[in-house]
Amino acid sequence: MSELKIYNRDYLKTLIKLREDEERFGEKVGIVDTLEELKQHPAPFVLLGIPEDVGVKSNYGKPGTDKAWKACLNALVNMQANAFTKAEQIIVLGEINCDEEMQAAKLLDPGASNFSTEIGNLVESIDRTIAPVIQAIISTGKIPVIIGGGHNNALGIVQGAAAATGDSINVINFDAHTDFKPLEHRHSGNPFSYAMDRGYLNKYAIFGIHKSYTSQAIYDRMARHKDRIGFYFFENLQLKQQPPFEQAMKTARDFVRFRKFGLELDVDAIEGFPSSAMTPSGFSMTQARQFVCYFRKNPKPAYYHFCEAVPQNSEFDTVGKALAYLVLDATT
């Protein structure tokens, strides 16, 4: 069963590469011993990792998303601590310990008739741990910044946010895919279907989906929720400028802003980004950062979730740095 693993200062020190006359980001971030201590801590943001790829495997995607959290944390703690990076704004909480589910998933046979059921149960186990942790963080008045992991984790995050706020929430998702697949076994392709079906998700805006990677069945299902789902095609935004990127962000914000909302960013939407479904045609990393910066105020998101990165050995540092940039964009 998953559980929360809270980091201490000594652990962070093992990740930091010290250099004379420089102060590293990881030396200045906040640390707590328990979730209860969050309420008394002055930092407004809480960083949490979910190192798993069970949900991606459950969706027959490319594994390796479990490595993204470590890559991000290593890059982040070794950035410079200065007046502009504002390390004091962040509490590094720790990670959802998914070791048991990860080990169990490795033993499953993808060709077996019960594979979908068994691996879906493992995803649900992770869901059940995530939701109360997110609820606890938001209930203290903090904003969680979550590094996945697969996009399956959005269900537990949305559930926890809804429980903390006492109502269903809205979501804006920067993504090449809808992740609104049918209510079959749990996987990385259906978190928002489940969130809406269970009453956690009110309105859902999808920014940048690709026309050719969304089935007609999903378009039909979204049409049945046309008052609650808005979507913006990548091809229209980037190739035709209909509407231009900034105007589309404004429209999306107007769609979700009148209720607490979460910000999701799937790196599958970024061109050439090593991910579970890497695309040769997508938004730039700079546009992804602009997106996060645009939505970080007026009003502030209830949470941030950056997911689906798959850092191979040669890309570990680059992917980690990219995710760390997104964390800074969300918190400064």
Phi, psi and omega in degrees: 000140179294156176205165180273128176251110182270131182277152173246172183298322182298322179294315180300324180298330180290343182265343189272132175260103185284149178216139183301137177070015176231143176247126184273153181305317183293342177282342187249346181293159178278155178223144174230161177265335181218161175298327182296333181287345181301322186299326182273348183278137184285342183293137183275345186243144180235120182267129183224136177253148174231086185276086180211157171225021180296317181295326178291316177297323179295335178260011179060035178263183181281122181286172177117358180292346178293340183272349186294322182298313180296319179299315180296312183297317179300318180291317185295313185291342180261004171289166180285138171266114179211185184294344184260332179276335170056056180300332181295348180282348189242135167258123173273104185281308182148219185217155167283119183281105183255018186303317184295315179293323178297317180293319180295322180296325180296333183275350182279146178263113180302341180270353182286151183294333182261011184302311183300317180295313185293314182286329174298323177297324178293320177298318179296327177298318177293319176309314186294334176278320184298313188305309180292331177292314178296318177302315181296318181296309183293328180295339177275000182089006179270164176248112178286140173242111190251132176249118178274182013077166178277170181286350173307329184292349178298329181298309179297324179294312180296319178299315180295321179294319179296319179295321181291324183270347178080014181201163174296153183242168172261160180221138168247126187237113175277103193200149174278348183230161182278331189051041181237038180289171185301164180278064176264209176300154183289135178199183186286352182261000182225025181297323184279333172299312180294319182298320179287318181298324183270000174087012179273332187249124179269286178248145185227118178249127180246122189251106172101023180293150180268131183302322188275356181240026174231125185287157177298326179299322179289319176302319180294319179294320179293327179296332178286348177239037191299336178279347185243350181235125173240137179223152188229117183287137175302316183299321179291318183291316189264320185273326184250347183056042181233089359274171174299156185310309184292322178295322178295322177298318179297317179296317179296319179296320178297331180290326187251349196286343187270023173202158175307136181223153175253151178250120178251136175225111177264120184292353171303337182281349185264127184301125176074007182281127179299115187208179181292340178213065187300137182249141175277352181222115183192190176290158174278162176298323179296320177295322177299318178294320177298321179300312180297316180298321182296322185267005184276000181211163175053063353266173178283144174295154175286334177199165170237140178223115179249123192215172172077009176288140179232089181278108172288170186304317183286344184250003188304309183291320181294314179296317179300318180295319179298315178294322178296323175300317180297322177298315179296321180297327180283337191244356182238000000 
